[in-house]
């Protein structure tokens, strides 16, 4: 009897675990499903509140009746694909530099230092930095005028905002390269690189070429989902486009947003059709990307089989590296310009520095304190909650002995869905559902919606950390009679502390930058520093937008410092055990 | 289409209500309203792109909290249509109570489309407000006619606006005061003029200003657009824009997003002229150090567009009582006086000076004009707003010509 009863209890537990896993996953995916319904239905011509009740494809034909629709489609594809491809190449080049001994490794380390904080910056901040630096009346022109240029007024020509889309591509790259580098470094630390590197070197390949042939494919395989998320984001970016252009005509996502914001309410129908098209564009681009991946892999194998030495590769990489470093110098200068404007009372052209520093903007915007507080509460709340949920899922998978890579892959795929569906396509449906359920406008709702966008990243860091966790620690804990919770708190968490910290840091950065989901879930009642910054940046006045962008820079950095400090104080003594996992 | 007859019936019913002209609210009714409003929070959705306006709303919120125990939360919008969109989502979801928007800063096209979709409080609550007695719709008909659409007491007038132009006298001696001389100016000063990109409110208003000046069929503009030959009426406008396009800022390949962005361009010297729906805009910007004190204002010789902006309460607000108290406060001589002060906002009052107490009218008379603001006599010539149905047509035609990249 006894063993049978015991067996039953275990299988009951397992059933409970499996059910709670499924239920919580469904809870997280439900907003996506509701959001999709909410955009497909009006796109099909059904919108009772506007008196549209006949199902038809007229919303699509109305959308394409706009003269700029095709151009917008093309622009989205061009900007999204180019920015993602160049970001991956840049990430690859920076990583490859690290494969070179000496100088290259130092350079990579230096880039890591600078890029760490850059991950935390929202897209809009980077766009504002580029604008403040590169506009005809920007800091760059001020620094050299009138001495070098003879200009006492800004020139009448300029390239910000830019209609070709290249400036937007550069802006996107400045945001995505640090992110991809962060992920790539996290993945590469888990691979045993030295033997592979030695193997290639012993065949007489240059270190960079060895790295390219043997190591890069393994790293890339691990970071595929984030790369596709970058692609999906770049195809549907809104906030950066509004600041850097192109605006005449805009890419698809902005065209759709304009439709949703049109004073003529019937414009909502073609806008919904555009939002559905946006999803199709992303699916198409991902397909194209996967085909490209295959072709590259094929070319690489072909080159390897023929022993191509790729003698040019090191110099190509160095050139790319120099270009990127230059671009980042620009971003950092732009961030400095934001700092100056945030404290400038007056800064007429062509003065190099503000003629009068002061705190005027900070005194008028007294509400910043509450907004900063709410931002931190939402960011930390959503990040910790996401980490707890991810840990719960991983513990459950562990208890169920579902260790197979398949399970992890399927979970990753499901969790990344929110990142593949453009925010603009989800929002109307989500708004309807939230207002129907009276859930909008609460801090908790905003936190929950933020979790949708944070969880995939948290999962991306924690799942491999769990996979790499030394099973013997677990067994030892079990022999000492530790239950799941006790093992987690006293053994797992201290050892994986750094992974949890990275996950939460990334979560905080993602949360602080979220714009549209905050607006829609918060019903405009919940303001964060980013919603404030976008409103103020849209005002076009430099002082207020600099002030908001400055807060956007400062908040994540403070959050980081606090998390790092906590980690050191609480778990510093486990550093030797953590070494295996970093 | 099925709903059309129903809408017509509702419209006819509303018209009957409106012509019935409710008398001012009895004191006891107002007391009851105050009682109900106590402790409520009003989410005031208003464009938040100008920090001087935001500061004024913050002041109003503090005063209202002290006096009526009502909390005023300013929901800062980048575009009023975002709030209209949210109210529409709520109507779609069947959320008829406790909506997320309690009060909205609105006029023109947004008001007209909210009326069409029945998104506003369905009664005349405006003329019943105690402070309505300070207004005079005979003297200023625009307070009951929003872009030629009768307001029917669905929105309370908040401020007056008149299109004014601003230039830096350090670079420019004689600003161009009509469409023709503006065209010459632009051709002779390439890259120094632009206007906000339609559908921005000021951008579309600039198009309407030009259209009124250029077309010889003015009367058609004050009737629904479907009654007119749009192409024929607007042909002179497009010919004009085609001519100036290559000489605009950035060769017309980009436009600023809104008027504060243009103000920044003038502050930096990138552009020579900007425009705003507030004759005192430059004076207050100079006072705040955002513009050099050499900036001055002017209006076109034929007059410039003038309109009134309003406060409305959505159909599903759960705090309509408090929102009415807030609206009444915003209409008070005290709040209107502060709003008209060019150092604070400089938005002209909607009240009738003749109906104010002698102390209040003296206070209005004593308001500083501001270094860059024209006298009331210079601002006397105004042009009424065309029928709102012209706006979407103008926006679409502009986008087709200048925003499609072909």
Boltz contact constraints between the chains, C-beta under 6 A:
constraints:
  - contact:
      token1: [A, 49]
      token2: [B, 88]
      max_distance: 6.0
  - contact:
      token1: [A, 49]
      token2: [B, 91]
      max_distance: 6.0
  - contact:
      token1: [A, 49]
      token2: [B, 92]
      max_distance: 6.0
  - contact:
      token1: [A, 51]
      token2: [B, 3]
      max_distance: 6.0
  - contact:
      token1: [A, 67]
      token2: [B, 400]
      max_distance: 6.0
  - contact:
      token1: [A, 67]
      token2: [B, 404]
      max_distance: 6.0
  - contact:
      token1: [A, 68]
      token2: [B, 404]
      max_distance: 6.0
  - contact:
      token1: [A, 71]
      token2: [B, 405]
      max_distance: 6.0
  - contact:
      token1: [A, 136]
      token2: [B, 270]
      max_distance: 6.0
  - contact:
      token1: [A, 137]
      token2: [B, 268]
      max_distance: 6.0
  - contact:
      token1: [A, 137]
      token2: [B, 270]
      max_distance: 6.0
  - contact:
      token1: [A, 153]
      token2: [B, 269]
      max_distance: 6.0
  - contact:
      token1: [A, 154]
      token2: [B, 268]
      max_distance: 6.0
  - contact:
      token1: [A, 154]
      token2: [B, 269]
      max_distance: 6.0
  - contact:
      token1: [A, 154]
      token2: [B, 270]
      max_distance: 6.0
  - contact:
      token1: [A, 156]
      token2: [B, 191]
      max_distance: 6.0
  - contact:
      token1: [A, 161]
      token2: [B, 254]
      max_distance: 6.0
  - contact:
      token1: [A, 163]
      token2: [B, 253]
      max_distance: 6.0
  - contact:
      token1: [A, 248]
      token2: [B, 403]
      max_distance: 6.0
  - contact:
      token1: [A, 249]
      token2: [B, 403]
      max_distance: 6.0
  - contact:
      token1: [A, 249]
      token2: [B, 404]
      max_distance: 6.0
  - contact:
      token1: [A, 249]
      token2: [B, 405]
      max_distance: 6.0
  - contact:
      token1: [A, 260]
      token2: [B, 85]
      max_distance: 6.0
  - contact:
      token1: [A, 261]
      token2: [B, 79]
      max_distance: 6.0
  - contact:
      token1: [A, 261]
      token2: [B, 81]
      max_distance: 6.0
  - contact:
      token1: [A, 261]
      token2: [B, 82]
      max_distance: 6.0
  - contact:
      token1: [A, 263]
      token2: [B, 81]
      max_distance: 6.0
  - contact:
      token1: [A, 263]
      token2: [B, 109]
      max_distance: 6.0
  - contact:
      token1: [A, 263]
      token2: [B, 110]
      max_distance: 6.0
  - contact:
      token1: [A, 263]
      token2: [B, 113]
      max_distance: 6.0
  - contact:
      token1: [A, 264]
      token2: [B, 392]
      max_distance: 6.0
  - contact:
      token1: [A, 265]
      token2: [B, 113]
      max_distance: 6.0
  - contact:
      token1: [A, 265]
      token2: [B, 117]
      max_distance: 6.0
  - contact:
      token1: [A, 345]
      token2: [B, 289]
      max_distance: 6.0
  - contact:
      token1: [A, 346]
      token2: [B, 289]
      max_distance: 6.0
  - contact:
      token1: [A, 349]
      token2: [B, 268]
      max_distance: 6.0
  - contact:
      token1: [A, 349]
      token2: [B, 269]
      max_distance: 6.0
  - contact:
      token1: [A, 364]
      token2: [B, 51]
      max_distance: 6.0
  - contact:
      token1: [A, 364]
      token2: [B, 55]
      max_distance: 6.0
  - contact:
      token1: [A, 431]
      token2: [B, 89]
      max_distance: 6.0
  - contact:
      token1: [A, 432]
      token2: [B, 89]
      max_distance: 6.0
  - contact:
      token1: [A, 432]
      token2: [B, 92]
      max_distance: 6.0
  - contact:
      token1: [A, 432]
      token2: [B, 93]
      max_distance: 6.0
  - contact:
      token1: [A, 435]
      token2: [B, 89]
      max_distance: 6.0
  - contact:
      token1: [A, 435]
      token2: [B, 90]
      max_distance: 6.0
  - contact:
      token1: [A, 435]
      token2: [B, 93]
      max_distance: 6.0
  - contact:
      token1: [A, 435]
      token2: [B, 95]
      max_distance: 6.0
  - contact:
      token1: [A, 436]
      token2: [B, 93]
      max_distance: 6.0
  - contact:
      token1: [A, 440]
      token2: [B, 100]
      max_distance: 6.0
  - contact:
      token1: [A, 441]
      token2: [B, 100]
      max_distance: 6.0
  - contact:
      token1: [A, 523]
      token2: [B, 100]
      max_distance: 6.0
  - contact:
      token1: [A, 524]
      token2: [B, 75]
      max_distance: 6.0
  - contact:
      token1: [A, 525]
      token2: [B, 43]
      max_distance: 6.0
  - contact:
      token1: [A, 535]
      token2: [B, 48]
      max_distance: 6.0
  - contact:
      token1: [A, 535]
      token2: [B, 76]
      max_distance: 6.0
  - contact:
      token1: [A, 535]
      token2: [B, 78]
      max_distance: 6.0
  - contact:
      token1: [A, 538]
      token2: [B, 49]
      max_distance: 6.0
  - contact:
      token1: [A, 538]
      token2: [B, 78]
      max_distance: 6.0
  - contact:
      token1: [A, 539]
      token2: [B, 49]
      max_distance: 6.0
  - contact:
      token1: [A, 539]
      token2: [B, 260]
      max_distance: 6.0
  - contact:
      token1: [A, 540]
      token2: [B, 260]
      max_distance: 6.0
  - contact:
      token1: [A, 540]
      token2: [B, 261]
      max_distance: 6.0
  - contact:
      token1: [A, 540]
      token2: [B, 264]
      max_distance: 6.0
  - contact:
      token1: [A, 541]
      token2: [B, 260]
      max_distance: 6.0
  - contact:
      token1: [A, 541]
      token2: [B, 264]
      max_distance: 6.0
  - contact:
      token1: [A, 542]
      token2: [B, 264]
      max_distance: 6.0
  - contact:
      token1: [A, 544]
      token2: [B, 51]
      max_distance: 6.0
